[in-house]
Amino acid sequence: MNVLGMTCEELAQELNRRYGKGMFHAAAMYRELLQKGNSNLSAVDSFSRSQQLARDLAFGLERPDLEVAARQEAEGVAKYAFRLHDGLEIESVLVPMPRHTTICISSQVGCRMGCRICATGRMGFVRNLSVAEIVGQVYTARLVLGHAVNNVVFMGMGEPLDNIDAVIQAVRVMNDSRGLNIAHSHITVSTAGLADGIHRLADLQWPRLNLAVSLNASNDRLRSELMPVNHTVPMSDLKQALLEYPLRKKGVFFIEYVLLKGCNDEHEQALELAAFLRGLPVRVNVIPYNNGGEPAYASPSEEQVKRFCGWLAQEGLFVRRRVSRGRSIQAGCGQLCKNRDITTGNQRNAEC
Protein backbone atom coordinates (compact mmCIF):
# COMPACT_ATOMS: atom_id res chain seq x y z
CA MET A 1 0.00 0.00 0.00
CA ASN A 2 1.60 3.26 -1.12
CA VAL A 3 -0.05 6.36 0.26
CA LEU A 4 1.47 8.53 -2.50
CA GLY A 5 -0.77 6.76 -4.98
CA MET A 6 -4.04 7.30 -3.09
CA THR A 7 -6.42 10.09 -2.23
CA CYS A 8 -7.45 10.30 1.40
CA GLU A 9 -10.84 8.76 0.58
CA GLU A 10 -9.15 5.83 -1.14
CA LEU A 11 -6.81 5.40 1.82
CA ALA A 12 -9.80 5.28 4.17
CA GLN A 13 -11.38 2.55 2.04
CA GLU A 14 -8.16 0.55 2.08
CA LEU A 15 -7.74 0.91 5.86
CA ASN A 16 -11.31 -0.24 6.33
CA ARG A 17 -10.75 -3.27 4.11
CA ARG A 18 -7.50 -4.29 5.81
CA TYR A 19 -7.93 -3.17 9.41
CA GLY A 20 -11.53 -2.12 9.98
CA LYS A 21 -10.40 1.50 10.37
CA GLY A 22 -11.81 4.50 8.54
CA MET A 23 -11.50 8.18 7.76
CA PHE A 24 -10.29 9.17 11.24
CA HIS A 25 -7.09 7.17 10.88
CA ALA A 26 -6.78 7.87 7.16
CA ALA A 27 -6.96 11.64 7.64
CA ALA A 28 -4.43 11.48 10.47
CA MET A 29 -2.05 9.39 8.41
CA TYR A 30 -2.48 11.58 5.34
CA ARG A 31 -1.84 14.72 7.36
CA GLU A 32 1.30 13.36 8.98
CA LEU A 33 2.81 11.99 5.80
CA LEU A 34 1.76 14.46 3.11
CA GLN A 35 1.69 17.69 5.11
CA LYS A 36 4.40 17.11 7.70
CA GLY A 37 6.57 14.45 6.08
CA ASN A 38 6.37 12.41 9.28
CA SER A 39 6.59 8.64 8.84
CA ASN A 40 6.77 7.81 12.56
CA LEU A 41 3.10 7.16 13.17
CA SER A 42 3.80 5.50 16.51
CA ALA A 43 4.31 8.96 18.02
CA VAL A 44 1.01 10.32 16.67
CA ASP A 45 -1.87 10.53 19.14
CA SER A 46 -4.36 9.06 16.65
CA PHE A 47 -2.29 5.85 16.59
CA SER A 48 -1.34 5.71 20.30
CA ARG A 49 -3.73 2.82 20.85
CA SER A 50 -2.90 1.16 17.53
CA GLN A 51 0.84 0.62 17.70
CA GLN A 52 0.74 -2.49 15.51
CA LEU A 53 -1.27 -0.56 12.93
CA ALA A 54 1.24 2.29 13.11
CA ARG A 55 4.09 -0.14 12.47
CA ASP A 56 2.24 -1.81 9.61
CA LEU A 57 1.52 1.53 7.99
CA ALA A 58 5.01 2.98 8.35
CA PHE A 59 5.70 5.01 5.24
CA GLY A 60 9.03 3.28 4.82
CA LEU A 61 11.26 6.10 3.67
CA GLU A 62 14.07 3.58 3.96
CA ARG A 63 12.52 1.98 0.84
CA PRO A 64 11.21 4.87 -1.24
CA ASP A 65 9.91 4.70 -4.80
CA LEU A 66 12.56 7.21 -5.75
CA GLU A 67 15.70 8.69 -4.28
CA VAL A 68 17.84 11.68 -5.14
CA ALA A 69 20.69 10.48 -7.35
CA ALA A 70 22.17 13.84 -8.38
CA ARG A 71 21.61 17.58 -8.12
CA GLN A 72 22.78 20.47 -10.30
CA GLU A 73 22.08 24.17 -9.94
CA ALA A 74 22.54 27.21 -12.16
CA GLU A 75 20.79 30.58 -12.46
CA GLY A 76 18.66 29.72 -9.43
CA VAL A 77 17.29 26.61 -11.14
CA ALA A 78 17.88 23.22 -9.52
CA LYS A 79 17.73 19.98 -11.51
CA TYR A 80 17.34 16.70 -9.67
CA ALA A 81 17.93 13.22 -11.00
CA PHE A 82 15.70 10.73 -9.19
CA ARG A 83 16.61 7.05 -9.19
CA LEU A 84 13.64 4.70 -9.33
CA HIS A 85 13.28 1.30 -7.67
CA ASP A 86 14.45 -0.49 -10.83
CA GLY A 87 17.58 1.65 -11.23
CA LEU A 88 16.21 3.84 -14.02
CA GLU A 89 16.40 7.59 -13.58
CA ILE A 90 14.18 10.58 -14.32
CA GLU A 91 14.74 14.30 -13.98
CA SER A 92 12.74 17.09 -12.35
CA VAL A 93 13.47 20.81 -12.32
CA LEU A 94 12.72 23.35 -9.58
CA VAL A 95 12.22 26.92 -10.75
CA PRO A 96 11.84 29.66 -8.10
CA MET A 97 9.46 32.40 -9.19
CA PRO A 98 8.58 35.74 -7.54
CA ARG A 99 5.31 34.42 -6.07
CA HIS A 100 5.80 30.67 -6.05
CA THR A 101 8.16 27.80 -6.69
CA THR A 102 7.41 25.62 -9.69
CA ILE A 103 8.43 22.01 -10.09
CA CYS A 104 8.61 20.55 -13.57
CA ILE A 105 7.92 16.84 -13.20
CA SER A 106 8.25 13.75 -15.39
CA SER A 107 5.49 11.29 -16.23
CA GLN A 108 7.51 8.66 -18.12
CA VAL A 109 11.02 7.29 -18.37
CA GLY A 110 11.79 8.50 -21.88
CA CYS A 111 9.03 9.29 -24.38
CA ARG A 112 7.50 7.60 -27.41
CA MET A 113 6.50 10.83 -29.22
CA GLY A 114 9.86 11.15 -30.99
CA CYS A 115 9.83 14.94 -31.29
CA ARG A 116 13.02 15.92 -33.12
CA ILE A 117 13.62 19.03 -31.02
CA CYS A 118 13.48 17.24 -27.67
CA ALA A 119 16.25 15.30 -25.92
CA THR A 120 13.74 13.03 -24.18
CA GLY A 121 12.25 12.19 -27.57
CA ARG A 122 15.67 11.14 -28.82
CA MET A 123 15.99 8.87 -25.79
CA GLY A 124 12.94 6.81 -26.79
CA PHE A 125 10.32 5.24 -24.55
CA VAL A 126 11.32 3.01 -21.63
CA ARG A 127 8.27 2.83 -19.33
CA ASN A 128 5.47 4.76 -17.68
CA LEU A 129 5.82 6.12 -14.18
CA SER A 130 3.44 4.95 -11.47
CA VAL A 131 1.20 7.39 -9.63
CA ALA A 132 3.47 7.19 -6.59
CA GLU A 133 6.55 7.91 -8.72
CA ILE A 134 4.87 11.00 -10.20
CA VAL A 135 3.58 12.33 -6.87
CA GLY A 136 6.86 11.31 -5.24
CA GLN A 137 8.72 13.99 -7.19
CA VAL A 138 6.55 16.68 -5.59
CA TYR A 139 6.60 15.01 -2.17
CA THR A 140 10.39 14.70 -2.17
CA ALA A 141 10.95 18.26 -3.37
CA ARG A 142 8.64 19.71 -0.72
CA LEU A 143 8.98 17.46 2.32
CA VAL A 144 12.42 15.88 1.96
CA LEU A 145 14.41 18.60 0.20
CA GLY A 146 12.51 21.49 1.80
CA HIS A 147 11.44 23.48 -1.26
CA ALA A 148 8.20 25.46 -0.92
CA VAL A 149 6.66 23.91 -4.02
CA ASN A 150 3.14 25.12 -4.78
CA ASN A 151 3.03 25.02 -8.58
CA VAL A 152 3.35 21.84 -10.68
CA VAL A 153 3.88 21.53 -14.43
CA PHE A 154 3.90 18.22 -16.28
CA MET A 155 6.62 19.35 -18.64
CA GLY A 156 9.45 17.02 -17.70
CA MET A 157 10.33 13.71 -19.33
CA GLY A 158 7.51 11.97 -21.16
CA GLU A 159 4.13 12.74 -22.71
CA PRO A 160 1.62 13.06 -19.83
CA LEU A 161 -1.40 12.09 -21.92
CA ASP A 162 0.39 8.91 -23.03
CA ASN A 163 0.27 7.86 -19.35
CA ILE A 164 -3.05 9.48 -18.72
CA ASP A 165 -4.54 7.15 -16.08
CA ALA A 166 -1.55 7.65 -13.79
CA VAL A 167 -1.44 11.39 -14.49
CA ILE A 168 -5.12 11.86 -13.69
CA GLN A 169 -4.75 9.95 -10.43
CA ALA A 170 -1.59 11.90 -9.57
CA VAL A 171 -3.51 15.16 -10.03
CA ARG A 172 -6.24 13.84 -7.72
CA VAL A 173 -3.66 12.99 -5.05
CA MET A 174 -1.80 16.31 -5.34
CA ASN A 175 -5.09 18.21 -5.24
CA ASP A 176 -6.43 16.49 -2.08
CA SER A 177 -6.81 19.23 0.54
CA ARG A 178 -5.91 16.84 3.36
CA GLY A 179 -2.49 16.22 1.86
CA LEU A 180 -0.36 18.21 -0.60
CA ASN A 181 -3.33 20.53 -1.26
CA ILE A 182 -2.22 21.88 -4.66
CA ALA A 183 -5.11 23.59 -6.45
CA HIS A 184 -5.97 22.66 -10.03
CA SER A 185 -5.20 26.25 -10.99
CA HIS A 186 -1.59 25.58 -9.92
CA ILE A 187 -1.24 22.41 -12.00
CA THR A 188 -0.47 22.44 -15.73
CA VAL A 189 -0.59 19.38 -17.97
CA SER A 190 1.41 19.78 -21.17
CA THR A 191 0.84 17.65 -24.27
CA ALA A 192 2.31 17.22 -27.72
CA GLY A 193 -1.27 17.11 -28.95
CA LEU A 194 -2.92 13.77 -28.14
CA ALA A 195 -6.55 14.55 -28.91
CA ASP A 196 -7.93 11.44 -27.18
CA GLY A 197 -6.14 12.44 -23.99
CA ILE A 198 -7.48 15.98 -24.24
CA HIS A 199 -11.00 14.55 -24.53
CA ARG A 200 -10.33 12.40 -21.43
CA LEU A 201 -9.32 15.50 -19.46
CA ALA A 202 -12.37 17.33 -20.77
CA ASP A 203 -14.66 14.59 -19.46
CA LEU A 204 -13.33 15.17 -15.93
CA GLN A 205 -14.84 18.67 -15.88
CA TRP A 206 -11.83 20.20 -14.15
CA PRO A 207 -12.09 23.68 -15.69
CA ARG A 208 -9.37 25.17 -13.51
CA LEU A 209 -6.74 22.62 -14.52
CA ASN A 210 -4.32 24.28 -16.93
CA LEU A 211 -3.61 22.75 -20.33
CA ALA A 212 -0.52 23.53 -22.41
CA VAL A 213 0.02 22.37 -25.98
CA SER A 214 3.40 22.07 -27.66
CA LEU A 215 2.61 23.27 -31.18
CA ASN A 216 6.00 24.33 -32.58
CA ALA A 217 4.82 24.75 -36.16
CA SER A 218 2.26 26.69 -38.15
CA ASN A 219 1.27 24.00 -40.67
CA ASP A 220 0.90 20.23 -40.88
CA ARG A 221 3.88 19.68 -43.17
CA LEU A 222 6.39 21.25 -40.82
CA ARG A 223 4.74 19.96 -37.65
CA SER A 224 4.81 16.40 -38.96
CA GLU A 225 8.53 16.82 -39.62
CA LEU A 226 9.23 18.13 -36.13
CA MET A 227 6.62 16.13 -34.22
CA PRO A 228 5.64 12.68 -35.59
CA VAL A 229 2.46 12.73 -33.49
CA ASN A 230 1.05 15.11 -36.12
CA HIS A 231 0.79 12.20 -38.57
CA THR A 232 -1.93 10.64 -36.42
CA VAL A 233 -3.37 13.81 -34.87
CA PRO A 234 -3.17 16.57 -37.49
CA MET A 235 -3.60 20.18 -36.49
CA SER A 236 -7.28 20.28 -37.48
CA ASP A 237 -8.08 17.42 -35.07
CA LEU A 238 -6.03 19.05 -32.35
CA LYS A 239 -7.85 22.35 -32.77
CA GLN A 240 -11.23 20.62 -32.66
CA ALA A 241 -10.30 18.92 -29.38
CA LEU A 242 -9.35 22.30 -27.92
CA LEU A 243 -12.56 23.94 -29.15
CA GLU A 244 -14.54 21.26 -27.29
CA TYR A 245 -12.53 21.55 -24.09
CA PRO A 246 -14.47 23.03 -21.10
CA LEU A 247 -12.27 25.96 -20.14
CA ARG A 248 -13.25 28.04 -17.15
CA LYS A 249 -14.53 31.55 -17.74
CA LYS A 250 -11.63 33.69 -18.98
CA GLY A 251 -9.46 30.59 -19.10
CA VAL A 252 -6.79 30.15 -21.77
CA PHE A 253 -4.70 27.44 -23.38
CA PHE A 254 -0.95 27.84 -23.17
CA ILE A 255 0.57 27.33 -26.61
CA GLU A 256 4.25 26.41 -26.54
CA TYR A 257 6.16 27.38 -29.68
CA VAL A 258 9.85 26.49 -29.79
CA LEU A 259 11.50 28.91 -32.20
CA LEU A 260 14.05 27.38 -34.57
CA LYS A 261 16.42 29.48 -36.64
CA GLY A 262 15.50 29.39 -40.32
CA CYS A 263 12.84 26.73 -39.75
CA ASN A 264 9.67 28.09 -38.16
CA ASP A 265 10.56 31.74 -37.55
CA GLU A 266 9.46 33.52 -40.74
CA HIS A 267 6.74 36.19 -41.09
CA GLU A 268 4.59 33.85 -43.20
CA GLN A 269 4.69 31.26 -40.44
CA ALA A 270 3.72 33.83 -37.82
CA LEU A 271 0.66 34.67 -39.94
CA GLU A 272 -0.18 30.97 -40.37
CA LEU A 273 0.13 30.41 -36.64
CA ALA A 274 -2.16 33.34 -35.87
CA ALA A 275 -4.72 32.04 -38.38
CA PHE A 276 -4.65 28.56 -36.83
CA LEU A 277 -5.12 29.91 -33.31
CA ARG A 278 -7.97 32.23 -34.27
CA GLY A 279 -11.06 31.38 -32.26
CA LEU A 280 -9.08 29.82 -29.40
CA PRO A 281 -8.38 31.68 -26.13
CA VAL A 282 -4.60 31.33 -25.95
CA ARG A 283 -1.38 32.67 -24.56
CA VAL A 284 1.55 31.91 -26.81
CA ASN A 285 4.88 31.18 -25.15
CA VAL A 286 7.72 31.63 -27.64
CA ILE A 287 10.73 29.59 -26.50
CA PRO A 288 14.10 29.95 -28.22
CA TYR A 289 15.37 26.47 -29.05
CA ASN A 290 17.53 24.85 -26.39
CA ASN A 291 20.18 22.51 -27.75
CA GLY A 292 19.24 18.95 -26.92
CA GLY A 293 17.25 17.73 -29.87
CA GLU A 294 18.71 16.88 -33.26
CA PRO A 295 21.80 18.95 -34.11
CA ALA A 296 20.30 20.03 -37.44
CA TYR A 297 18.36 22.73 -35.59
CA ALA A 298 19.73 25.97 -34.16
CA SER A 299 18.65 28.68 -31.75
CA PRO A 300 17.50 32.02 -33.20
CA SER A 301 19.14 35.29 -32.27
CA GLU A 302 17.49 37.57 -29.73
CA GLU A 303 16.58 39.93 -32.58
CA GLN A 304 14.81 37.11 -34.43
CA VAL A 305 12.87 36.15 -31.29
CA LYS A 306 11.70 39.72 -30.73
CA ARG A 307 10.71 40.07 -34.37
CA PHE A 308 8.62 36.88 -34.34
CA CYS A 309 6.91 37.86 -31.08
CA GLY A 310 6.15 41.25 -32.60
CA TRP A 311 4.49 39.69 -35.62
CA LEU A 312 2.24 37.58 -33.40
CA ALA A 313 1.34 40.59 -31.26
CA GLN A 314 0.37 42.51 -34.38
CA GLU A 315 -2.12 39.72 -35.13
CA GLY A 316 -3.76 40.26 -31.74
CA LEU A 317 -2.21 37.34 -29.89
CA PHE A 318 -1.09 37.50 -26.27
CA VAL A 319 2.53 36.46 -26.58
CA ARG A 320 5.36 36.00 -24.09
CA ARG A 321 8.99 35.43 -24.81
CA ARG A 322 9.94 32.65 -22.43
CA VAL A 323 13.32 33.07 -20.78
CA SER A 324 15.21 29.78 -20.62
CA ARG A 325 16.90 29.26 -17.28
CA GLY A 326 19.22 26.40 -16.46
CA ARG A 327 20.37 25.77 -20.03
CA SER A 328 23.94 25.31 -18.85
CA ILE A 329 22.89 22.29 -16.80
CA GLN A 330 20.56 20.94 -19.49
CA ALA A 331 17.49 21.91 -17.48
CA GLY A 332 15.72 23.99 -20.13
CA CYS A 333 12.64 23.03 -22.15
CA GLY A 334 13.33 19.93 -24.22
CA GLN A 335 16.65 19.17 -22.56
CA LEU A 336 15.73 16.60 -19.90
CA CYS A 337 17.11 13.18 -20.66
CA LYS A 338 18.60 10.21 -18.88
CA ASN A 339 20.09 8.02 -21.59
CA ARG A 340 19.53 4.29 -21.66
CA ASP A 341 21.48 1.78 -23.67
CA ILE A 342 18.66 -0.25 -25.21
CA THR A 343 20.99 -2.94 -26.54
CA THR A 344 22.34 -3.86 -23.11
CA GLY A 345 19.47 -2.70 -20.94
CA ASN A 346 21.91 -0.80 -18.76
CA GLN A 347 21.29 2.71 -17.48
CA ARG A 348 23.87 5.29 -18.49
CA ASN A 349 23.94 8.27 -16.19
CA ALA A 350 25.52 10.63 -18.71
CA GLU A 351 23.25 13.28 -20.14
CA CYS A 352 22.18 12.98 -23.76
N, C-alpha and C positions, 0 to 999 in steps of 0.2 A: 504494500500500500504506500503510494508516494503522494504526500499531501500537495506537492507542487503541481500535480496533475488534476486536482479536484477543486471544485467550488466548495464553500462551507456546507451548503445543502447536501452535496454529494458525499462529503465526509461524514455528515451526520447519518446518512443512510447506511454508509459502510460500517460505522461504529455500531449502529443498531443491529445490523446483520451479524457482525462478529462478536459483539460484547453485550448487546442489549442496552447500550448507551444511546444518547440522542444529541440534540442540538446544544444542550448545556455544555457537554464535554467537547463537542466539535468546535463551538465558538471559542472556548477557552484555548483549545489546542491551536486553532487557526490564528488567534490573536498572538499567542506566544511565539509561534514559529514565523508567521508572515508579517507581523508588525514589529516584533522585538528581536527576532532572530534567536530566540531562546529554545534550545532543544532539550533542556533539562526539565522535563515535565514533573519529575518527582518533587521539585521544590515549589510547584505551583499549587495554590490552595485548592483549586478545583479537582486536583488529582491526589490530595493528601490521604484520602481514604481508598485510593485505587492505585497503590504503588505498582502492582503487577501490570495493570493497564498502562501506567506511565512508562514502565520499562518496555513493554511490548510496542508502544507507539513512539519510542525514541526516534527522533528525526534521522539520526545516524549520519551526522556530518563527517564521521570517519569513513563513510562509504558514499560519497556524493555522486550524483549523475554527471557532474562536471567539476573540474578543478582548474585553477589558474595555472597555465603552463608557461606563459610569458607575458610581459608587459612592455610597451613602448610608449613614449610620450613626446610630442612636439607641438608647438603652437597652442598649448593648452588642451590639446586633444590626446586622449589616452586610448590605445588599442590593446585589447586583451585577447590572447589566445587561450581558449578553454579546451582542455583535454576531456574527451568523453570516456565512458566506461569501457569502450572497445578500443581505445587508443587513438581514435581519429580526433581531429581537432577542428574547431570552428573559430571564427573571430567576431568580436563585438567591439564597437567604438563608442566611447563616452565623449560627448561634446557639451561643455559648459556654455550656457547662454545667459544673457542678462537676467532673465526672469525664471529660468528653469535649467535643469540638466537633462539632456537628451541621451538616450542610449539607442544605438543602432544595432539591432539584434538579427541573428541568423535563424532561418527556418529549415535549412537543409545543409547537409555536408555536400558541397558542390552544387551544381545546378544543371538541369537537362535542357534549358532554353537555348544555350549555345550562342548567346549574343556576342558578336565579334568585338564589341568595344568593352567587354567586361572580363576581368581576370577570373572571376568565379566561373563564368561560362566556358572559358578555355579549360578549366579544371575538369569539367564534366560532372555528371551526377554520380554520387556515391550512395547516399541514403537520406531518408527523411529524418528529421529530429522528432523526438517524442514531445508531448505536451510539457512534461517535467523538464526536458532539456531546453525548451524554448523559455519557459517561465524562469528556469534556473539562472539564465543569464541576467535577468532583472533582479532576482532575489540575491544573487551573489554580488552584483554591483552595489546594491543598496545596503544589504544587511551583513555582508562579509567584508566588502572593500570600503564601505562607509560613504559612498557617493549618494548625494541627495537626488536620486533619479525620480523624476515625476513626469517624464515625457518619453514615449516609446515609439520608435519607427521600425517597421519591418523592412529594412533596406540593406540588411547585411547579406550574407551568403544565402543563395537559394531564391526560388520563386515561391512566395508565400501561398499563392493560390494553387500551386501544384502539391501542396501539403495542407489543403484547406481544412480538413477535419481537425487536425492538431492545432492549426492556427486559430480557428474559431474557438476551440476549447481553451487555448492559452489566453485569448482575449477575455473570455468569461472569468477565468481564474484571476487575471491581473485586475479586472474591473470589480471584483467582489469587495464590497465596502468593509467587510470584516477582516480582510487581509491586506493585500498591496494597495487596494483602493485607488486605482488609476482610472480616471474617467475616460469614457470613449473619446471625448474631445481631445484627449492627450495621447491618443493612439492612432497611428497612421499605418495602413497596410498599403504597400507598394506592389504593383504588378506590371509585368511586361505586356499585359493585355489579354489574359485568359478570360474570355467572355463568360464561359460557364461558371467560373469562380466568382465573377462579378455578380452574376445572377444569384448565386448562392448567398453572397453577402447581402444582396438586396432583399432576399426572402426573410432575413433575420430582422428586418425593420429596426436597424440601429442607425438612425439618421445622423447621430453625432459622431459616429466613427468616421475618421478621415480616410479618403481613398486617393492614392497617387498612382499615376500611370506613366510609365517610361515610354515615351513616344519616339523621340529621337530622329524622326524623319517626317517629311511633309507629304509623301506619296507612297503608294504601295511598292513601287519598284525599288526605291531606295530602302524602305523599311524592311522589305524581305531580304535585302542584301545584308543589312546590319543585324536584323533580328529575325531568325528563322521562324519564330512563332507566327509571323505575319502571313506565312503561307497557309496556315490553317485558320487563323483569325485575322482576316484582312481588316483594314482600317474602317470600312463601312460597318462591319459587324461589331467592331469595338465601339464605334460611336453610338450605334443603336443600343448596346448594353448600357452605356453611360446615360443616354437619354431616358432609359427606363429605370434608372437607379433612384431610390427615394432619398434624395438629399434633404437635409433640414432647411428651413427657411433661411435664406441668405448663405447657404452652404456653397462650397466650391469644390471642384476637383483640382488636384495639384498635378500639373502636366510637367513631367521632367523631360528636358530636351538637352541632350549632351551635344555640344557644339564641336564639330570636327572641321579642321582647316581644309578648305577646298572641297568639302564633301556635302555638307548640309547647311552651309552658312551664307548662301547667296540671297539676294533680294527676292528673286522669284520664289525661292523656297520659303522665305518669310511670308510672302503673300499666300502661298499654298497652305501653309500652316494656319494662318489666320482664317482662311476660308473653311478649312476642315473643322476648326474649333468653333466656328460661328454657331450660335444656338446653345452652346454649353457654357455653364458658369465655371470659369477656370481661372487659375493663377498659373502662369507659365514660369517655371524655374529654368533659366538658361545656365547650363553647367559647362564650363570649358573642359574639354576632354582631359582626363587624368590618364597618364600612361599606365597600362596594365592589360589592355586588350591587345588586339593584333597590332604589330609594329607598323603596318601600312598606314595607320591613322596618326594624325598629329594634332596638337593643341593649337587653337587660333591665338592670335595676338590679342592684347587687351583692346586695341582699337577695333578689331574685327568683332569682338564680343559686344562692345558698346554700340557699334553700328547695327548689328543684328537685333539687339534689344530695342534700339530706337525704331527700327522698321516695324517691329511687333506693336510697340506702343502707338505708333501712328495709325495702326489698324484697330485701335481701341482695346487692345488686350492689356490686362494687368500683368506686368512682367517684372521678374526679379533676376538680377544677375547673382547667382549663387557663388559665394566665396568658398573655395576648396581649402579646408584646413587639414593638416596632417598628411599632406601628399608625400612629404619626405620619409614618412614611415609606412607608406602604402596603406593609408587609412582613409583616403578619399573615395568618392563615389566610383564604383566599378573596380576598385583595387583590392578588395578582400579576397584572399585565396590561400588555402593551405593545400599544397600540392600532394597528390597521391600517385604513386607508381602503380598503375593498373596491372602491369604485367607481373609484378611480384606480390602485389597486395600490401606492400609496406608503406607506411606513412613517412613522407619526407617533410621535415619541419621547415625547410627553406621556403621562402616566399616565391610565388610564381614570378 
